[in-house]
């Protein structure tokens, strides 16, 4: 429930099959790839609504704490 007492619920459940090349990414790279894909897919929704990411890992925190990103992650 949020601060106003309203129950929160999921609006979308997304699924994407990785390409053969993407399937060889590390777990972290796959997570970043999935986040980028979802952000592109839901862009119009995310521009007008507050969006929460619920995940077992915290890839965004890792990205912002890392001083210099390289390779696929930087793209």
N, CA, C and O atoms as a CHARMM CRD file, in Angstrom:
* protein
*
  300
    1    1 UNK  N      0.83700  -1.19100   0.00000 PROA 1      0.00000
    2    1 UNK  CA     0.00000   0.00000   0.00000 PROA 1      0.00000
    3    1 UNK  C      0.87700   1.24900   0.00000 PROA 1      0.00000
    4    1 UNK  O      1.96200   1.25900   0.58100 PROA 1      0.00000
    5    2 UNK  N      0.40200   2.27700  -0.64500 PROA 2      0.00000
    6    2 UNK  CA     1.15100   3.53100  -0.65300 PROA 2      0.00000
    7    2 UNK  C      0.72600   4.39800   0.53400 PROA 2      0.00000
    8    2 UNK  O     -0.05200   3.96000   1.38100 PROA 2      0.00000
    9    3 UNK  N      1.23500   5.61600   0.59000 PROA 3      0.00000
   10    3 UNK  CA     0.98300   6.50400   1.73100 PROA 3      0.00000
   11    3 UNK  C     -0.48600   6.89300   1.86800 PROA 3      0.00000
   12    3 UNK  O     -0.93700   7.22900   2.96300 PROA 3      0.00000
   13    4 UNK  N     -1.22600   6.85200   0.78300 PROA 4      0.00000
   14    4 UNK  CA    -2.64400   7.21900   0.84700 PROA 4      0.00000
   15    4 UNK  C     -3.53500   6.02600   1.17300 PROA 4      0.00000
   16    4 UNK  O     -4.75400   6.16900   1.27000 PROA 4      0.00000
   17    5 UNK  N     -2.94000   4.86000   1.33900 PROA 5      0.00000
   18    5 UNK  CA    -3.70100   3.66400   1.66800 PROA 5      0.00000
   19    5 UNK  C     -4.17700   2.87300   0.46100 PROA 5      0.00000
   20    5 UNK  O     -4.82900   1.83900   0.60800 PROA 5      0.00000
   21    6 UNK  N     -3.85200   3.35500  -0.73300 PROA 6      0.00000
   22    6 UNK  CA    -4.25000   2.63100  -1.94000 PROA 6      0.00000
   23    6 UNK  C     -3.28600   1.48200  -2.19700 PROA 6      0.00000
   24    6 UNK  O     -2.08200   1.60600  -1.96900 PROA 6      0.00000
   25    7 UNK  N     -3.81500   0.38200  -2.66600 PROA 7      0.00000
   26    7 UNK  CA    -2.98700  -0.78000  -2.96300 PROA 7      0.00000
   27    7 UNK  C     -2.26000  -0.57800  -4.28900 PROA 7      0.00000
   28    7 UNK  O     -2.86000  -0.14900  -5.27500 PROA 7      0.00000
   29    8 UNK  N     -0.97400  -0.88800  -4.30600 PROA 8      0.00000
   30    8 UNK  CA    -0.18700  -0.81000  -5.53900 PROA 8      0.00000
   31    8 UNK  C     -0.26600  -2.15400  -6.24600 PROA 8      0.00000
   32    8 UNK  O     -0.33500  -3.20000  -5.60000 PROA 8      0.00000
   33    9 UNK  N     -0.25700  -2.12200  -7.55700 PROA 9      0.00000
   34    9 UNK  CA    -0.27200  -3.35900  -8.31200 PROA 9      0.00000
   35    9 UNK  C      0.51000  -3.18100  -9.61100 PROA 9      0.00000
   36    9 UNK  O      0.69400  -2.06900 -10.10600 PROA 9      0.00000
   37   10 UNK  N      0.95700  -4.29900 -10.13800 PROA 10     0.00000
   38   10 UNK  CA     1.75600  -4.27800 -11.36700 PROA 10     0.00000
   39   10 UNK  C      0.87700  -3.87600 -12.54700 PROA 10     0.00000
   40   10 UNK  O     -0.26700  -4.31400 -12.66300 PROA 10     0.00000
   41   11 UNK  N      1.42400  -3.04600 -13.41100 PROA 11     0.00000
   42   11 UNK  CA     0.70500  -2.62300 -14.60900 PROA 11     0.00000
   43   11 UNK  C      1.10000  -3.46900 -15.82100 PROA 11     0.00000
   44   11 UNK  O      0.28600  -3.71400 -16.71100 PROA 11     0.00000
   45   12 UNK  N      2.33900  -3.90400 -15.84100 PROA 12     0.00000
   46   12 UNK  CA     2.84600  -4.68000 -16.96400 PROA 12     0.00000
   47   12 UNK  C      3.73600  -5.80200 -16.45900 PROA 12     0.00000
   48   12 UNK  O      4.44200  -5.66000 -15.46000 PROA 12     0.00000
   49   13 UNK  N      3.68700  -6.91000 -17.16400 PROA 13     0.00000
   50   13 UNK  CA     4.66500  -7.97100 -17.01500 PROA 13     0.00000
   51   13 UNK  C      5.25000  -8.13600 -18.40700 PROA 13     0.00000
   52   13 UNK  O      4.53300  -8.46400 -19.35200 PROA 13     0.00000
   53   14 UNK  N      6.53700  -7.91200 -18.53400 PROA 14     0.00000
   54   14 UNK  CA     7.18200  -7.94700 -19.84400 PROA 14     0.00000
   55   14 UNK  C      8.04300  -9.18700 -19.98000 PROA 14     0.00000
   56   14 UNK  O      8.52400  -9.73800 -18.99100 PROA 14     0.00000
   57   15 UNK  N      8.22900  -9.61200 -21.19900 PROA 15     0.00000
   58   15 UNK  CA     9.07800 -10.75700 -21.47300 PROA 15     0.00000
   59   15 UNK  C      9.79600 -10.51200 -22.79600 PROA 15     0.00000
   60   15 UNK  O      9.21200  -9.99800 -23.75000 PROA 15     0.00000
   61   16 UNK  N     11.06000 -10.88400 -22.83400 PROA 16     0.00000
   62   16 UNK  CA    11.84600 -10.73000 -24.05500 PROA 16     0.00000
   63   16 UNK  C     12.79100 -11.91600 -24.16000 PROA 16     0.00000
   64   16 UNK  O     13.45800 -12.27500 -23.19000 PROA 16     0.00000
   65   17 UNK  N     12.84700 -12.50800 -25.31500 PROA 17     0.00000
   66   17 UNK  CA    13.79300 -13.58900 -25.54400 PROA 17     0.00000
   67   17 UNK  C     15.08100 -12.97200 -26.07700 PROA 17     0.00000
   68   17 UNK  O     15.05500 -12.21100 -27.04500 PROA 17     0.00000
   69   18 UNK  N     16.20800 -13.29900 -25.44400 PROA 18     0.00000
   70   18 UNK  CA    17.48800 -12.76900 -25.88800 PROA 18     0.00000
   71   18 UNK  C     17.89600 -13.40800 -27.21100 PROA 18     0.00000
   72   18 UNK  O     17.57900 -14.56400 -27.49000 PROA 18     0.00000
   73   19 UNK  N     18.60300 -12.62700 -28.01100 PROA 19     0.00000
   74   19 UNK  CA    19.16100 -13.16500 -29.25100 PROA 19     0.00000
   75   19 UNK  C     20.28500 -14.12900 -28.88600 PROA 19     0.00000
   76   19 UNK  O     20.68500 -14.21300 -27.72400 PROA 19     0.00000
   77   20 UNK  N     20.78600 -14.84500 -29.86500 PROA 20     0.00000
   78   20 UNK  CA    21.87700 -15.78900 -29.60900 PROA 20     0.00000
   79   20 UNK  C     23.09200 -15.06400 -29.03100 PROA 20     0.00000
   80   20 UNK  O     23.73300 -15.56100 -28.10500 PROA 20     0.00000
   81   21 UNK  N     23.40200 -13.89900 -29.57500 PROA 21     0.00000
   82   21 UNK  CA    24.53000 -13.10200 -29.08800 PROA 21     0.00000
   83   21 UNK  C     24.27600 -12.61800 -27.65900 PROA 21     0.00000
   84   21 UNK  O     25.15500 -12.72200 -26.80300 PROA 21     0.00000
   85   22 UNK  N     23.07300 -12.08900 -27.39900 PROA 22     0.00000
   86   22 UNK  CA    22.73900 -11.57600 -26.06800 PROA 22     0.00000
   87   22 UNK  C     22.74400 -12.67700 -25.01600 PROA 22     0.00000
   88   22 UNK  O     23.01400 -12.41100 -23.84500 PROA 22     0.00000
   89   23 UNK  N     22.45200 -13.90100 -25.41500 PROA 23     0.00000
   90   23 UNK  CA    22.40900 -15.00200 -24.44900 PROA 23     0.00000
   91   23 UNK  C     23.78900 -15.30900 -23.87400 PROA 23     0.00000
   92   23 UNK  O     23.89800 -16.00400 -22.86300 PROA 23     0.00000
   93   24 UNK  N     24.83500 -14.80200 -24.50400 PROA 24     0.00000
   94   24 UNK  CA    26.19900 -15.01100 -23.99500 PROA 24     0.00000
   95   24 UNK  C     26.64800 -13.88600 -23.06400 PROA 24     0.00000
   96   24 UNK  O     27.76600 -13.93200 -22.55000 PROA 24     0.00000
   97   25 UNK  N     25.81000 -12.88300 -22.83500 PROA 25     0.00000
   98   25 UNK  CA    26.14000 -11.78900 -21.91700 PROA 25     0.00000
   99   25 UNK  C     26.25100 -12.31700 -20.49100 PROA 25     0.00000
  100   25 UNK  O     25.68600 -13.35500 -20.15000 PROA 25     0.00000
  101   26 UNK  N     26.98900 -11.58200 -19.67000 PROA 26     0.00000
  102   26 UNK  CA    27.02900 -11.89800 -18.23600 PROA 26     0.00000
  103   26 UNK  C     25.65900 -11.57100 -17.64000 PROA 26     0.00000
  104   26 UNK  O     24.85000 -10.89100 -18.27200 PROA 26     0.00000
  105   27 UNK  N     25.40300 -12.05300 -16.43200 PROA 27     0.00000
  106   27 UNK  CA    24.12300 -11.77900 -15.77600 PROA 27     0.00000
  107   27 UNK  C     23.89000 -10.28200 -15.64300 PROA 27     0.00000
  108   27 UNK  O     22.78100  -9.80000 -15.87300 PROA 27     0.00000
  109   28 UNK  N     24.92600  -9.54900 -15.27600 PROA 28     0.00000
  110   28 UNK  CA    24.80200  -8.10200 -15.13100 PROA 28     0.00000
  111   28 UNK  C     24.46900  -7.44500 -16.46600 PROA 28     0.00000
  112   28 UNK  O     23.60500  -6.57100 -16.52900 PROA 28     0.00000
  113   29 UNK  N     25.14900  -7.86000 -17.53200 PROA 29     0.00000
  114   29 UNK  CA    24.88600  -7.30100 -18.86000 PROA 29     0.00000
  115   29 UNK  C     23.46500  -7.62200 -19.32100 PROA 29     0.00000
  116   29 UNK  O     22.80700  -6.78400 -19.93800 PROA 29     0.00000
  117   30 UNK  N     22.99300  -8.83300 -19.02400 PROA 30     0.00000
  118   30 UNK  CA    21.62100  -9.20100 -19.37100 PROA 30     0.00000
  119   30 UNK  C     20.62600  -8.32400 -18.62500 PROA 30     0.00000
  120   30 UNK  O     19.61700  -7.90600 -19.19300 PROA 30     0.00000
  121   31 UNK  N     20.90400  -8.04500 -17.35600 PROA 31     0.00000
  122   31 UNK  CA    20.02200  -7.18700 -16.56000 PROA 31     0.00000
  123   31 UNK  C     19.96800  -5.78900 -17.15200 PROA 31     0.00000
  124   31 UNK  O     18.88800  -5.21700 -17.30200 PROA 31     0.00000
  125   32 UNK  N     21.12300  -5.23800 -17.48900 PROA 32     0.00000
  126   32 UNK  CA    21.16900  -3.89900 -18.09500 PROA 32     0.00000
  127   32 UNK  C     20.45200  -3.87900 -19.44100 PROA 32     0.00000
  128   32 UNK  O     19.73000  -2.93100 -19.74700 PROA 32     0.00000
  129   33 UNK  N     20.64600  -4.90700 -20.23100 PROA 33     0.00000
  130   33 UNK  CA    19.99100  -5.01500 -21.53700 PROA 33     0.00000
  131   33 UNK  C     18.46800  -5.05200 -21.35500 PROA 33     0.00000
  132   33 UNK  O     17.73400  -4.38400 -22.08300 PROA 33     0.00000
  133   34 UNK  N     18.01200  -5.82800 -20.39300 PROA 34     0.00000
  134   34 UNK  CA    16.57500  -5.93500 -20.13000 PROA 34     0.00000
  135   34 UNK  C     15.99900  -4.60300 -19.65400 PROA 34     0.00000
  136   34 UNK  O     14.90200  -4.21900 -20.06200 PROA 34     0.00000
  137   35 UNK  N     16.73400  -3.89800 -18.79500 PROA 35     0.00000
  138   35 UNK  CA    16.26900  -2.59600 -18.31600 PROA 35     0.00000
  139   35 UNK  C     16.18300  -1.58200 -19.45500 PROA 35     0.00000
  140   35 UNK  O     15.22100  -0.81800 -19.54100 PROA 35     0.00000
  141   36 UNK  N     17.18000  -1.57900 -20.31800 PROA 36     0.00000
  142   36 UNK  CA    17.17600  -0.65400 -21.45800 PROA 36     0.00000
  143   36 UNK  C     16.01300  -0.97500 -22.39700 PROA 36     0.00000
  144   36 UNK  O     15.33400  -0.06700 -22.87500 PROA 36     0.00000
  145   37 UNK  N     15.78400  -2.25900 -22.66200 PROA 37     0.00000
  146   37 UNK  CA    14.67900  -2.67000 -23.53000 PROA 37     0.00000
  147   37 UNK  C     13.33800  -2.26300 -22.92700 PROA 37     0.00000
  148   37 UNK  O     12.48100  -1.72200 -23.62500 PROA 37     0.00000
  149   38 UNK  N     13.15600  -2.52000 -21.63800 PROA 38     0.00000
  150   38 UNK  CA    11.89600  -2.17700 -20.96800 PROA 38     0.00000
  151   38 UNK  C     11.67600  -0.66400 -20.95300 PROA 38     0.00000
  152   38 UNK  O     10.55400  -0.19500 -21.14100 PROA 38     0.00000
  153   39 UNK  N     12.74500   0.09200 -20.73000 PROA 39     0.00000
  154   39 UNK  CA    12.62300   1.55600 -20.70900 PROA 39     0.00000
  155   39 UNK  C     12.20100   2.08200 -22.08100 PROA 39     0.00000
  156   39 UNK  O     11.38400   2.99800 -22.16800 PROA 39     0.00000
  157   40 UNK  N     12.74900   1.51100 -23.14600 PROA 40     0.00000
  158   40 UNK  CA    12.34000   1.92300 -24.49500 PROA 40     0.00000
  159   40 UNK  C     10.88300   1.52800 -24.76200 PROA 40     0.00000
  160   40 UNK  O     10.11600   2.30400 -25.33200 PROA 40     0.00000
  161   41 UNK  N     10.51200   0.31700 -24.34500 PROA 41     0.00000
  162   41 UNK  CA     9.17100  -0.20600 -24.57400 PROA 41     0.00000
  163   41 UNK  C      8.11400   0.60300 -23.81600 PROA 41     0.00000
  164   41 UNK  O      7.02900   0.85600 -24.34000 PROA 41     0.00000
  165   42 UNK  N      8.43200   1.00500 -22.58900 PROA 42     0.00000
  166   42 UNK  CA     7.47300   1.70100 -21.72500 PROA 42     0.00000
  167   42 UNK  C      7.73000   3.20200 -21.63200 PROA 42     0.00000
  168   42 UNK  O      7.21800   3.85700 -20.72400 PROA 42     0.00000
  169   43 UNK  N      8.50400   3.74800 -22.54200 PROA 43     0.00000
  170   43 UNK  CA     8.92100   5.15000 -22.46300 PROA 43     0.00000
  171   43 UNK  C      7.75400   6.11000 -22.27000 PROA 43     0.00000
  172   43 UNK  O      7.79200   6.95000 -21.37100 PROA 43     0.00000
  173   44 UNK  N      6.73000   6.00100 -23.08900 PROA 44     0.00000
  174   44 UNK  CA     5.60200   6.93100 -22.99900 PROA 44     0.00000
  175   44 UNK  C      4.90200   6.84100 -21.64700 PROA 44     0.00000
  176   44 UNK  O      4.46600   7.85600 -21.10200 PROA 44     0.00000
  177   45 UNK  N      4.79500   5.64600 -21.11200 PROA 45     0.00000
  178   45 UNK  CA     4.17600   5.47000 -19.80000 PROA 45     0.00000
  179   45 UNK  C      5.05800   6.07300 -18.70900 PROA 45     0.00000
  180   45 UNK  O      4.56300   6.73900 -17.80000 PROA 45     0.00000
  181   46 UNK  N      6.36600   5.83800 -18.80300 PROA 46     0.00000
  182   46 UNK  CA     7.29700   6.30200 -17.77000 PROA 46     0.00000
  183   46 UNK  C      7.43400   7.82500 -17.75500 PROA 46     0.00000
  184   46 UNK  O      7.76500   8.39800 -16.71700 PROA 46     0.00000
  185   47 UNK  N      7.18700   8.48200 -18.87400 PROA 47     0.00000
  186   47 UNK  CA     7.28100   9.93900 -18.92400 PROA 47     0.00000
  187   47 UNK  C      6.16200  10.61700 -18.14000 PROA 47     0.00000
  188   47 UNK  O      6.33100  11.73900 -17.66400 PROA 47     0.00000
  189   48 UNK  N      5.03200   9.95000 -18.00500 PROA 48     0.00000
  190   48 UNK  CA     3.87600  10.57800 -17.36600 PROA 48     0.00000
  191   48 UNK  C      3.49200   9.97600 -16.02000 PROA 48     0.00000
  192   48 UNK  O      2.59600  10.49100 -15.35200 PROA 48     0.00000
  193   49 UNK  N      4.14600   8.90500 -15.61400 PROA 49     0.00000
  194   49 UNK  CA     3.80700   8.24300 -14.35800 PROA 49     0.00000
  195   49 UNK  C      5.06600   7.94500 -13.54900 PROA 49     0.00000
  196   49 UNK  O      6.15000   7.77500 -14.10800 PROA 49     0.00000
  197   50 UNK  N      4.91300   7.88400 -12.24400 PROA 50     0.00000
  198   50 UNK  CA     6.00600   7.44300 -11.38200 PROA 50     0.00000
  199   50 UNK  C      6.18900   5.94900 -11.60500 PROA 50     0.00000
  200   50 UNK  O      5.22200   5.18900 -11.58000 PROA 50     0.00000
  201   51 UNK  N      7.41500   5.53600 -11.81900 PROA 51     0.00000
  202   51 UNK  CA     7.70800   4.13800 -12.11600 PROA 51     0.00000
  203   51 UNK  C      8.66000   3.58200 -11.07500 PROA 51     0.00000
  204   51 UNK  O      9.66000   4.21500 -10.73800 PROA 51     0.00000
  205   52 UNK  N      8.35000   2.40100 -10.56800 PROA 52     0.00000
  206   52 UNK  CA     9.21500   1.74400  -9.58500 PROA 52     0.00000
  207   52 UNK  C      9.78100   0.47300 -10.19800 PROA 52     0.00000
  208   52 UNK  O      9.06800  -0.28500 -10.85600 PROA 52     0.00000
  209   53 UNK  N     11.06000   0.25300  -9.97700 PROA 53     0.00000
  210   53 UNK  CA    11.71700  -0.97100 -10.41300 PROA 53     0.00000
  211   53 UNK  C     11.89100  -1.85700  -9.19300 PROA 53     0.00000
  212   53 UNK  O     12.50100  -1.45000  -8.20400 PROA 53     0.00000
  213   54 UNK  N     11.36100  -3.05800  -9.26200 PROA 54     0.00000
  214   54 UNK  CA    11.50900  -4.01600  -8.17200 PROA 54     0.00000
  215   54 UNK  C     12.34000  -5.16200  -8.71900 PROA 54     0.00000
  216   54 UNK  O     11.95600  -5.81600  -9.68900 PROA 54     0.00000
  217   55 UNK  N     13.47900  -5.39900  -8.08800 PROA 55     0.00000
  218   55 UNK  CA    14.42400  -6.38900  -8.59600 PROA 55     0.00000
  219   55 UNK  C     15.17400  -7.04600  -7.45000 PROA 55     0.00000
  220   55 UNK  O     15.32400  -6.46200  -6.37700 PROA 55     0.00000
  221   56 UNK  N     15.64300  -8.26600  -7.68600 PROA 56     0.00000
  222   56 UNK  CA    16.46600  -8.95000  -6.68800 PROA 56     0.00000
  223   56 UNK  C     17.85400  -8.32600  -6.61400 PROA 56     0.00000
  224   56 UNK  O     18.50900  -8.37900  -5.57300 PROA 56     0.00000
  225   57 UNK  N     18.29700  -7.73800  -7.71100 PROA 57     0.00000
  226   57 UNK  CA    19.60700  -7.08800  -7.75600 PROA 57     0.00000
  227   57 UNK  C     19.41500  -5.59000  -7.90900 PROA 57     0.00000
  228   57 UNK  O     18.30300  -5.12400  -8.15900 PROA 57     0.00000
  229   58 UNK  N     20.48200  -4.84300  -7.76000 PROA 58     0.00000
  230   58 UNK  CA    20.38600  -3.39200  -7.89400 PROA 58     0.00000
  231   58 UNK  C     21.38600  -2.90500  -8.94000 PROA 58     0.00000
  232   58 UNK  O     22.38900  -2.28200  -8.59100 PROA 58     0.00000
  233   59 UNK  N     21.12600  -3.18200 -10.22300 PROA 59     0.00000
  234   59 UNK  CA    22.08000  -2.81400 -11.27000 PROA 59     0.00000
  235   59 UNK  C     22.24500  -1.31400 -11.44400 PROA 59     0.00000
  236   59 UNK  O     23.33100  -0.84800 -11.78800 PROA 59     0.00000
  237   60 UNK  N     21.19000  -0.55600 -11.21200 PROA 60     0.00000
  238   60 UNK  CA    21.29200   0.89000 -11.39800 PROA 60     0.00000
  239   60 UNK  C     22.24900   1.48800 -10.37400 PROA 60     0.00000
  240   60 UNK  O     23.04600   2.36500 -10.70900 PROA 60     0.00000
  241   61 UNK  N     22.17700   1.02500  -9.13900 PROA 61     0.00000
  242   61 UNK  CA    23.09100   1.50600  -8.09700 PROA 61     0.00000
  243   61 UNK  C     24.53500   1.19300  -8.50700 PROA 61     0.00000
  244   61 UNK  O     25.41700   2.04000  -8.36500 PROA 61     0.00000
  245   62 UNK  N     24.77500  -0.01200  -9.01200 PROA 62     0.00000
  246   62 UNK  CA    26.11400  -0.40800  -9.43800 PROA 62     0.00000
  247   62 UNK  C     26.61300   0.50200 -10.56100 PROA 62     0.00000
  248   62 UNK  O     27.76500   0.93700 -10.54600 PROA 62     0.00000
  249   63 UNK  N     25.75400   0.78500 -11.52400 PROA 63     0.00000
  250   63 UNK  CA    26.14800   1.61800 -12.66400 PROA 63     0.00000
  251   63 UNK  C     26.56300   3.01200 -12.20600 PROA 63     0.00000
  252   63 UNK  O     27.57600   3.54000 -12.66600 PROA 63     0.00000
  253   64 UNK  N     25.78600   3.61200 -11.30100 PROA 64     0.00000
  254   64 UNK  CA    26.09400   4.97100 -10.85500 PROA 64     0.00000
  255   64 UNK  C     27.29700   5.02700  -9.91600 PROA 64     0.00000
  256   64 UNK  O     27.93500   6.07400  -9.80600 PROA 64     0.00000
  257   65 UNK  N     27.62000   3.92500  -9.23900 PROA 65     0.00000
  258   65 UNK  CA    28.77700   3.90500  -8.34200 PROA 65     0.00000
  259   65 UNK  C     30.07300   3.63200  -9.08800 PROA 65     0.00000
  260   65 UNK  O     31.14700   3.98600  -8.60100 PROA 65     0.00000
  261   66 UNK  N     29.99700   3.01600 -10.24700 PROA 66     0.00000
  262   66 UNK  CA    31.19500   2.67700 -11.01700 PROA 66     0.00000
  263   66 UNK  C     31.72500   3.94500 -11.69200 PROA 66     0.00000
  264   66 UNK  O     30.98000   4.62600 -12.39700 PROA 66     0.00000
  265   67 UNK  N     33.00900   4.26900 -11.48000 PROA 67     0.00000
  266   67 UNK  CA    33.55400   5.52600 -12.00100 PROA 67     0.00000
  267   67 UNK  C     33.56800   5.62900 -13.52900 PROA 67     0.00000
  268   67 UNK  O     33.28200   6.69600 -14.07100 PROA 67     0.00000
  269   68 UNK  N     33.89100   4.55400 -14.22200 PROA 68     0.00000
  270   68 UNK  CA    33.96700   4.61200 -15.68700 PROA 68     0.00000
  271   68 UNK  C     33.37700   3.33400 -16.26700 PROA 68     0.00000
  272   68 UNK  O     33.88900   2.24100 -16.02500 PROA 68     0.00000
  273   69 UNK  N     32.32000   3.47100 -17.01800 PROA 69     0.00000
  274   69 UNK  CA    31.70100   2.31800 -17.65400 PROA 69     0.00000
  275   69 UNK  C     32.35300   2.08200 -19.00800 PROA 69     0.00000
  276   69 UNK  O     32.74500   3.02500 -19.69500 PROA 69     0.00000
  277   70 UNK  N     32.46300   0.81800 -19.37900 PROA 70     0.00000
  278   70 UNK  CA    33.08200   0.47700 -20.65700 PROA 70     0.00000
  279   70 UNK  C     32.21900  -0.53300 -21.39700 PROA 70     0.00000
  280   70 UNK  O     31.32100  -1.14500 -20.82000 PROA 70     0.00000
  281   71 UNK  N     32.50200  -0.69400 -22.66900 PROA 71     0.00000
  282   71 UNK  CA    31.87500  -1.72900 -23.47600 PROA 71     0.00000
  283   71 UNK  C     30.37100  -1.63600 -23.58500 PROA 71     0.00000
  284   71 UNK  O     29.80000  -0.55400 -23.72500 PROA 71     0.00000
  285   72 UNK  N     29.73200  -2.81300 -23.51700 PROA 72     0.00000
  286   72 UNK  CA    28.28600  -2.91100 -23.69900 PROA 72     0.00000
  287   72 UNK  C     27.51000  -2.12600 -22.65000 PROA 72     0.00000
  288   72 UNK  O     26.45100  -1.57500 -22.94900 PROA 72     0.00000
  289   73 UNK  N     28.01900  -2.07000 -21.43800 PROA 73     0.00000
  290   73 UNK  CA    27.31500  -1.37900 -20.35100 PROA 73     0.00000
  291   73 UNK  C     27.25300   0.11800 -20.63000 PROA 73     0.00000
  292   73 UNK  O     26.23100   0.75000 -20.36300 PROA 73     0.00000
  293   74 UNK  N     28.30700   0.68300 -21.15200 PROA 74     0.00000
  294   74 UNK  CA    28.34100   2.11700 -21.44300 PROA 74     0.00000
  295   74 UNK  C     27.35300   2.47800 -22.55400 PROA 74     0.00000
  296   74 UNK  O     26.78500   3.57000 -22.55600 PROA 74     0.00000
  297   75 UNK  N     27.15500   1.55800 -23.49300 PROA 75     0.00000
  298   75 UNK  CA    26.22700   1.81300 -24.59900 PROA 75     0.00000
  299   75 UNK  C     24.82300   1.76100 -24.11300 PROA 75     0.00000
  300   75 UNK  O     23.89100   1.95000 -24.89500 PROA 75     0.00000
